[in-house]
Amino acid sequence: MGRGGLYSFLLIFVLILPFAAANIGEYDDYWSKKAAEAWNRTLESYEPMPANVVNHFNVHTQRTLKELEGLNDTRRELAHRVYTGPCKATNPIDSCWRCDPNWANNRFRLADCALGFGRKAKGGKGGKIYVVTDSTDNDMVNPKPGTLRHAVIQKEPLWIIFDWSMVIRLNQELIVTSDKTIDGRGASVYIAHGAGITIQFVHNVIIHGLKIHRIVPGTGGEIRDSVDHYGFRTRSDGDGISVFGSTDIWIDHVSMTRASDGLIDVIWGSTGVTISNSHFTDHNEAMLFGASDAHDIDKKMQITVAFNHFGKRMVQRMPRCRFGYFHVVNNDYTHWNMYAIGGSMNPTIISQGNRYIAPPLNGYAKEVTKREYTPESTWKAWTWRSQGDIFLRGAFFIESGDRDFVGKHPELYDHVEAASGKRVARMTRFAGALGCKVGEAC
């Protein structure tokens, strides 16, 4: 980026961010520097020709599908049932690590398993193991050693695990620094009844195996965001996980329900994100990718949404997109009450191998898609394509743009080569936080 472009970008951040959704009450030199560094990482992470991602995902997906061939999936296609048999990894991400009974002695292996646009996320791989031993969250400026808040502000790469099952009520938003993995495997870890997780102007973060529910806004105040800095934060929004101006982020095997705002928001130039193997229930506006029609920096946004289950009492925004490029692949949409996938400002949305089951009673909510605040004369040119999806109970996807876009431009998406939508129930049956036990396969 030239000096003029960088100056313009910084000027936008300095003038707008204190009044936008950044929750930064004191926009000092520290935050200005982090904003500039974050934008440079966005440019570095953006895939102008994502053929490398294509090939990477193709190899892993096809290998897993071949391993699954011949298994009887008929009963499993009907519903998500509790499974009590031996470990079965049913998609290429899980097949990378899940059935190893020694996973607890090789936690870093997980960092090699991400696929899609968030595949570069390595989290705290190679760093020290930090064991959370204290579930309290009482001091926002000088967090107590052994707490999750103390762990996530450290400078060095850390792989954060939990000594025992716990419920953590965050009194204010939890601000995570770069090069961190929060790994809930081996314990039942709830982030509940308090504020959510904020990933802001950082890179290389993995969140795995948490149960996040009943998130409420933090009131704001003095909050430490690194070892070397703390400052005044305004009231947080009440998102479960907020990704703001960040790159190389992987959210995997989380269970989320009932946040005051969104379950997962990805905004302000974030890119290189994968959301996978997660289970979402009981929520209205689930995922927001791009916060405003005015934020055209989100043209660099690239997100993979793969192998997730959108379950009971979900309403809309699974996801709701602006500007960027979004690959929605092999997800199970068993419930929605308004629509499943929406957007504005010409996002590219490639839907492949998903299962869409329309609500049984609301005849006005059969359409999967929704274009927001845009006339058909404009949105008919947007690239929204459906390939290999299956539609039940009258569900339908209104496509737009070039009908041959996927075939003409294989280099423009991450190429998680989708399985048939008929196999989605099996591929997503272990979505959500897993009940991993040390010494046993997950």
C-alpha positions as CSV (number, residue, x, y, z in Angstrom):
1,M,0.0,0.0,0.0
2,G,1.3,3.5,-0.9
3,R,1.7,6.2,1.6
4,G,-1.4,8.0,0.4
5,G,-3.5,4.8,0.7
6,L,-2.2,4.1,4.2
7,Y,-2.8,7.7,5.3
8,S,-6.3,7.6,4.0
9,F,-7.0,4.4,5.8
10,L,-5.6,5.6,9.1
11,L,-7.5,8.8,8.8
12,I,-10.7,6.8,8.3
13,F,-10.0,4.7,11.4
14,V,-8.9,7.6,13.6
15,L,-12.0,9.7,12.7
16,I,-14.6,7.0,12.6
17,L,-13.7,4.1,14.8
18,P,-14.2,5.9,18.2
19,F,-17.8,6.4,17.1
20,A,-18.3,3.1,15.4
21,A,-18.6,-0.4,16.7
22,A,-15.0,-0.7,17.9
23,N,-15.9,-0.2,21.5
24,I,-12.6,1.8,21.9
25,G,-13.2,4.8,24.1
26,E,-9.7,6.1,24.0
27,Y,-8.3,5.8,20.5
28,D,-4.6,6.5,21.3
29,D,-1.4,5.8,19.4
30,Y,-1.5,2.2,20.5
31,W,-4.8,1.5,18.7
32,S,-3.8,3.6,15.7
33,K,-0.7,1.5,15.2
34,K,-2.6,-1.8,15.7
35,A,-5.2,-0.6,13.1
36,A,-2.5,0.1,10.5
37,E,-0.8,-3.3,11.2
38,A,-4.1,-5.1,11.0
39,W,-4.9,-3.6,7.6
40,N,-1.5,-4.6,6.3
41,R,-2.1,-8.1,7.5
42,T,-5.5,-8.1,5.7
43,L,-3.8,-7.2,2.4
44,E,-1.2,-10.0,3.0
45,S,-3.8,-12.6,3.9
46,Y,-6.2,-11.8,1.1
47,E,-6.1,-14.4,-1.7
48,P,-6.4,-12.6,-5.1
49,M,-5.9,-16.0,-6.8
50,P,-7.0,-18.6,-4.2
51,A,-6.0,-21.6,-6.3
52,N,-3.7,-22.8,-3.5
53,V,-6.7,-22.9,-1.1
54,V,-8.7,-24.8,-3.8
55,N,-6.1,-27.6,-4.2
56,H,-5.5,-27.9,-0.4
57,F,-9.2,-28.4,0.3
58,N,-9.9,-30.7,-2.7
59,V,-7.2,-33.2,-1.6
60,H,-8.4,-33.4,2.0
61,T,-12.1,-33.5,1.2
62,Q,-11.9,-36.1,-1.5
63,R,-9.7,-38.3,0.7
64,T,-12.2,-38.2,3.5
65,L,-15.2,-38.9,1.2
66,K,-13.4,-42.0,-0.2
67,E,-12.9,-43.3,3.3
68,L,-16.6,-42.8,4.1
69,E,-17.8,-44.6,0.9
70,G,-19.8,-47.7,1.6
71,L,-21.0,-46.7,5.0
72,N,-24.7,-46.9,5.5
73,D,-25.9,-43.3,6.0
74,T,-29.6,-43.9,5.4
75,R,-30.9,-43.6,9.0
76,R,-28.5,-40.8,9.8
77,E,-29.8,-38.6,7.0
78,L,-33.1,-38.2,8.8
79,A,-31.9,-36.4,12.0
80,H,-29.0,-35.6,14.3
81,R,-29.0,-38.4,16.9
82,V,-26.8,-39.0,19.9
83,Y,-23.9,-41.3,18.9
84,T,-22.3,-43.6,21.4
85,G,-20.2,-45.8,19.2
86,P,-16.4,-45.7,18.4
87,C,-14.9,-42.5,17.0
88,K,-15.9,-41.7,13.5
89,A,-14.5,-38.6,11.8
90,T,-17.1,-37.6,9.2
91,N,-15.4,-34.6,7.4
92,P,-11.9,-33.7,6.4
93,I,-11.2,-31.4,9.3
94,D,-12.2,-33.9,11.9
95,S,-10.4,-36.8,10.2
96,C,-7.1,-34.9,10.7
97,W,-7.1,-35.2,14.5
98,R,-10.3,-36.5,16.2
99,C,-9.8,-40.2,16.4
100,D,-6.3,-40.1,17.9
101,P,-6.6,-41.3,21.5
102,N,-3.4,-39.4,22.3
103,W,-4.7,-36.0,21.2
104,A,-4.1,-34.6,24.7
105,N,-0.4,-35.3,24.3
106,N,-0.3,-33.7,20.8
107,R,-2.7,-30.8,21.1
108,F,-0.7,-28.8,18.5
109,R,-1.8,-31.3,15.8
110,L,-5.2,-29.5,15.7
111,A,-3.4,-26.4,14.3
112,D,-2.6,-28.3,11.1
113,C,-6.2,-29.2,10.4
114,A,-7.9,-26.0,9.4
115,L,-9.2,-25.7,5.9
116,G,-10.7,-23.0,3.9
117,F,-9.8,-19.3,4.1
118,G,-8.8,-19.7,7.7
119,R,-6.3,-22.4,7.0
120,K,-3.3,-20.3,7.9
121,A,-4.5,-19.9,11.5
122,K,-2.0,-21.7,13.8
123,G,-2.9,-20.1,17.0
124,G,-0.5,-20.8,19.8
125,K,1.2,-23.7,18.1
126,G,4.8,-24.1,19.2
127,G,4.3,-21.9,22.3
128,K,3.8,-22.8,25.9
129,I,0.8,-24.6,27.3
130,Y,-1.1,-22.2,29.6
131,V,-3.5,-24.0,32.0
132,V,-6.5,-22.0,33.2
133,T,-7.0,-23.0,36.8
134,D,-9.3,-20.1,38.0
135,S,-12.8,-19.4,36.6
136,T,-13.1,-16.0,38.1
137,D,-13.0,-12.7,36.2
138,N,-12.8,-9.9,38.7
139,D,-10.0,-7.6,37.8
140,M,-10.1,-6.1,34.3
141,V,-6.9,-4.1,34.5
142,N,-4.6,-6.5,36.4
143,P,-6.1,-10.0,35.8
144,K,-5.2,-12.7,38.2
145,P,-2.7,-15.3,36.9
146,G,-4.4,-18.6,36.2
147,T,-7.5,-16.9,34.7
148,L,-8.6,-16.9,31.1
149,R,-8.3,-13.1,30.9
150,H,-4.7,-13.3,32.1
151,A,-3.9,-15.9,29.5
152,V,-5.2,-14.1,26.5
153,I,-3.3,-10.9,27.0
154,Q,0.2,-12.4,27.1
155,K,2.7,-11.4,24.4
156,E,4.0,-14.8,23.4
157,P,2.2,-17.6,21.5
158,L,0.1,-19.7,24.0
159,W,-2.0,-22.8,23.8
160,I,-4.6,-22.2,26.4
161,I,-6.3,-25.2,28.0
162,F,-8.4,-25.8,31.1
163,D,-7.6,-27.7,34.3
164,W,-11.2,-28.7,35.0
165,S,-14.7,-28.1,33.7
166,M,-15.8,-24.5,34.5
167,V,-18.3,-21.8,33.8
168,I,-16.6,-18.4,33.2
169,R,-18.7,-15.3,33.5
170,L,-16.9,-12.5,31.8
171,N,-17.5,-9.2,33.5
172,Q,-16.3,-7.3,30.4
173,E,-15.5,-8.4,26.9
174,L,-12.5,-10.7,26.7
175,I,-9.9,-9.1,24.4
176,V,-7.6,-11.7,22.8
177,T,-4.1,-11.0,21.5
178,S,-2.4,-12.6,18.5
179,D,-1.0,-16.1,18.4
180,K,-3.4,-17.7,20.8
181,T,-5.4,-21.0,20.9
182,I,-8.3,-21.3,23.4
183,D,-8.7,-25.1,23.5
184,G,-11.6,-26.5,25.5
185,R,-10.9,-30.2,24.9
186,G,-10.8,-32.4,27.9
187,A,-13.1,-30.2,30.0
188,S,-16.6,-28.7,29.7
189,V,-16.0,-25.0,29.4
190,Y,-18.8,-22.5,29.3
191,I,-18.5,-18.8,28.5
192,A,-21.9,-17.8,29.8
193,H,-24.1,-15.1,31.5
194,G,-21.6,-12.4,30.8
195,A,-19.7,-10.6,28.1
196,G,-18.3,-12.3,25.0
197,I,-15.0,-12.7,23.2
198,T,-13.4,-9.9,21.2
199,I,-10.7,-10.6,18.5
200,Q,-9.7,-7.0,17.5
201,F,-6.8,-5.9,15.2
202,V,-4.9,-9.2,15.8
203,H,-4.0,-12.3,13.8
204,N,-3.6,-16.0,14.2
205,V,-6.3,-17.1,16.7
206,I,-8.0,-20.5,17.1
207,I,-11.1,-20.9,19.3
208,H,-12.0,-24.5,19.8
209,G,-14.4,-26.6,21.9
210,L,-16.2,-23.8,23.9
211,K,-19.8,-23.6,24.9
212,I,-20.9,-20.0,24.6
213,H,-24.4,-18.9,25.6
214,R,-26.5,-16.1,27.2
215,I,-24.0,-13.4,26.3
216,V,-24.9,-9.9,27.4
217,P,-23.2,-6.5,26.7
218,G,-20.4,-5.5,29.0
219,T,-20.8,-2.1,30.6
220,G,-17.4,-0.9,29.5
221,G,-14.6,0.8,31.5
222,E,-10.9,0.3,31.9
223,I,-9.9,-3.1,30.4
224,R,-6.4,-4.5,29.8
225,D,-6.0,-5.6,26.1
226,S,-2.3,-6.6,26.3
227,V,0.5,-6.8,28.9
228,D,1.6,-3.3,27.9
229,H,-1.6,-1.5,27.5
230,Y,-5.1,-0.9,28.9
231,G,-7.6,1.7,28.1
232,F,-11.2,2.8,28.3
233,R,-13.7,0.6,26.4
234,T,-17.3,1.6,25.7
235,R,-20.2,-0.7,26.1
236,S,-19.7,-4.0,24.2
237,D,-22.4,-5.2,21.8
238,G,-23.3,-8.6,23.4
239,D,-21.8,-10.7,20.5
240,G,-20.7,-14.2,21.4
241,I,-17.5,-13.8,19.3
242,S,-16.6,-10.5,17.6
243,V,-13.9,-10.5,14.9
244,F,-12.9,-7.0,14.1
245,G,-10.1,-6.0,11.7
246,S,-8.4,-9.4,12.2
247,T,-6.9,-12.1,10.0
248,D,-6.2,-15.8,10.0
249,I,-9.0,-16.8,12.5
250,W,-10.4,-20.3,12.9
251,I,-13.5,-21.0,15.0
252,D,-14.2,-24.8,15.3
253,H,-16.4,-27.1,17.3
254,V,-18.1,-24.4,19.4
255,S,-21.7,-24.6,20.6
256,M,-23.4,-21.2,20.7
257,T,-26.9,-20.0,21.7
258,R,-28.7,-16.9,23.0
259,A,-26.4,-13.9,22.7
260,S,-27.8,-10.4,23.1
261,D,-26.6,-9.4,19.6
262,G,-24.9,-11.8,17.1
263,L,-23.5,-15.2,17.8
264,I,-20.5,-14.4,15.5
265,D,-19.7,-11.1,13.9
266,V,-16.8,-10.7,11.4
267,I,-16.4,-7.0,10.4
268,W,-14.0,-4.1,9.5
269,G,-11.6,-5.7,7.0
270,S,-11.3,-9.1,8.7
271,T,-10.3,-11.9,6.3
272,G,-8.9,-15.4,6.2
273,V,-11.6,-16.8,8.5
274,T,-13.1,-20.3,8.7
275,I,-16.1,-21.2,10.9
276,S,-16.5,-25.0,11.0
277,N,-18.0,-27.9,12.9
278,S,-20.1,-25.7,15.1
279,H,-23.7,-26.0,16.4
280,F,-26.0,-22.9,16.7
281,T,-29.4,-22.9,18.3
282,D,-32.0,-20.5,19.8
283,H,-31.0,-17.2,18.2
284,N,-32.3,-14.5,15.9
285,E,-29.5,-12.8,14.0
286,A,-26.7,-15.4,14.0
287,M,-23.8,-14.2,11.9
288,L,-23.0,-10.8,10.5
289,F,-20.2,-10.6,7.9
290,G,-19.6,-6.9,7.3
291,A,-21.3,-4.4,9.6
292,S,-22.2,-1.5,7.3
293,D,-22.8,-0.6,3.7
294,A,-20.3,2.2,4.1
295,H,-17.4,-0.2,5.1
296,D,-16.1,-1.1,1.7
297,I,-12.8,-2.3,3.2
298,D,-14.8,-5.5,3.6
299,K,-14.3,-6.2,-0.1
300,K,-11.2,-8.0,1.1
301,M,-13.3,-10.3,3.4
302,Q,-13.0,-14.0,2.6
303,I,-14.8,-16.5,4.9
304,T,-15.5,-20.2,4.7
305,V,-18.5,-21.6,6.6
306,A,-18.3,-25.4,6.6
307,F,-19.7,-28.5,8.3
308,N,-21.9,-26.5,10.7
309,H,-25.4,-27.3,12.0
310,F,-27.9,-24.5,12.3
311,G,-30.5,-26.0,14.6
312,K,-33.6,-25.4,16.6
313,R,-35.2,-22.0,16.8
314,M,-32.8,-20.2,14.6
315,V,-34.3,-17.3,12.7
316,Q,-32.0,-15.5,10.2
317,R,-28.5,-14.4,9.2
318,M,-26.7,-17.7,8.8
319,P,-24.9,-15.6,7.5
320,R,-25.8,-12.1,6.4
321,C,-23.0,-10.8,4.2
322,R,-21.7,-7.6,2.7
323,F,-19.1,-7.0,-0.1
324,G,-16.7,-10.0,0.4
325,Y,-16.4,-13.6,-0.8
326,F,-18.2,-16.3,1.1
327,H,-18.1,-20.1,0.6
328,V,-21.0,-21.8,2.4
329,V,-20.3,-25.5,2.1
330,N,-21.8,-28.7,3.6
331,N,-23.8,-27.1,6.3
332,D,-27.1,-28.5,7.7
333,Y,-29.9,-25.9,7.9
334,T,-32.6,-27.7,9.8
335,H,-34.3,-24.6,11.1
336,W,-34.9,-21.0,10.2
337,N,-37.9,-18.8,10.7
338,M,-37.2,-15.9,8.2
339,Y,-34.4,-16.9,5.8
340,A,-31.0,-18.6,6.0
341,I,-28.6,-16.6,3.9
342,G,-28.8,-12.9,3.2
343,G,-26.8,-9.9,2.1
344,S,-26.3,-6.5,0.5
345,M,-23.6,-4.5,-1.3
346,N,-22.8,-7.2,-3.9
347,P,-21.3,-10.1,-1.9
348,T,-20.2,-13.2,-3.7
349,I,-21.9,-16.2,-2.1
350,I,-21.2,-19.7,-3.3
351,S,-23.5,-22.3,-1.7
352,Q,-22.4,-25.9,-2.2
353,G,-23.7,-29.2,-0.9
354,N,-25.8,-27.7,1.9
355,R,-29.1,-29.2,3.1
356,Y,-31.9,-26.6,3.5
357,I,-35.0,-27.7,5.3
358,A,-37.7,-24.9,5.2
359,P,-39.9,-24.2,8.2
360,P,-43.0,-26.5,8.1
361,L,-45.7,-23.9,9.0
362,N,-44.6,-20.5,7.7
363,G,-45.3,-20.6,4.0
364,Y,-43.7,-17.2,3.6
365,A,-40.3,-18.3,4.8
366,K,-39.5,-21.1,2.3
367,E,-36.9,-19.0,0.5
368,V,-33.3,-19.6,1.6
369,T,-32.0,-16.3,0.4
370,K,-32.7,-12.6,1.1
371,R,-31.3,-9.5,-0.7
372,E,-31.5,-6.6,1.7
373,Y,-32.6,-3.1,0.6
374,T,-31.7,-3.6,-3.0
375,P,-34.0,-3.7,-6.1
376,E,-33.9,-6.8,-8.3
377,S,-32.5,-4.8,-11.2
378,T,-29.4,-4.4,-9.1
379,W,-29.1,-7.7,-7.3
380,K,-29.7,-9.8,-10.3
381,A,-26.0,-9.2,-11.3
382,W,-24.7,-10.4,-7.9
383,T,-23.0,-13.8,-7.9
384,W,-25.1,-16.0,-5.6
385,R,-24.9,-19.6,-6.8
386,S,-26.2,-22.9,-5.5
387,Q,-24.5,-26.1,-6.5
388,G,-25.3,-29.6,-5.2
389,D,-27.5,-28.2,-2.4
390,I,-30.7,-30.2,-1.5
391,F,-34.0,-28.5,-0.6
392,L,-36.7,-30.0,1.6
393,R,-40.2,-28.9,2.7
394,G,-40.4,-26.5,-0.2
395,A,-37.1,-24.6,0.4
396,F,-35.7,-22.8,-2.6
397,F,-32.6,-20.7,-3.4
398,I,-32.9,-17.8,-5.8
399,E,-29.7,-17.6,-7.8
400,S,-28.3,-14.6,-9.5
401,G,-25.3,-13.6,-11.6
402,D,-23.4,-15.7,-14.1
403,R,-24.8,-19.2,-14.1
404,D,-21.4,-20.6,-15.1
405,F,-19.5,-18.6,-12.6
406,V,-18.2,-21.5,-10.5
407,G,-17.0,-23.4,-13.6
408,K,-15.3,-20.3,-15.1
409,H,-13.6,-19.2,-11.9
410,P,-12.3,-22.1,-9.9
411,E,-9.5,-19.9,-8.7
412,L,-11.8,-17.5,-6.9
413,Y,-13.0,-19.6,-4.0
414,D,-11.5,-21.9,-1.4
415,H,-12.7,-25.1,-3.1
416,V,-13.8,-27.0,-0.2
417,E,-15.0,-29.5,-2.8
418,A,-18.5,-30.2,-1.5
419,A,-20.0,-33.5,-0.9
420,S,-23.6,-34.0,-1.9
421,G,-26.1,-32.3,0.3
422,K,-27.5,-35.7,0.9
423,R,-24.5,-36.5,3.1
424,V,-24.6,-33.4,5.2
425,A,-26.4,-34.9,8.2
426,R,-23.6,-37.3,8.6
427,M,-20.8,-34.8,8.0
428,T,-22.2,-32.4,10.6
429,R,-23.5,-34.9,13.2
430,F,-20.6,-34.1,15.6
431,A,-21.0,-30.3,15.2
432,G,-20.5,-28.3,18.4
433,A,-18.3,-28.8,21.4
434,L,-17.1,-32.3,21.8
435,G,-17.0,-34.3,25.0
436,C,-13.3,-35.2,24.7
437,K,-11.7,-37.2,27.5
438,V,-8.0,-37.5,28.0
439,G,-6.7,-40.9,26.9
440,E,-9.7,-41.5,24.5
441,A,-10.5,-40.5,21.0
442,C,-12.9,-37.6,20.7
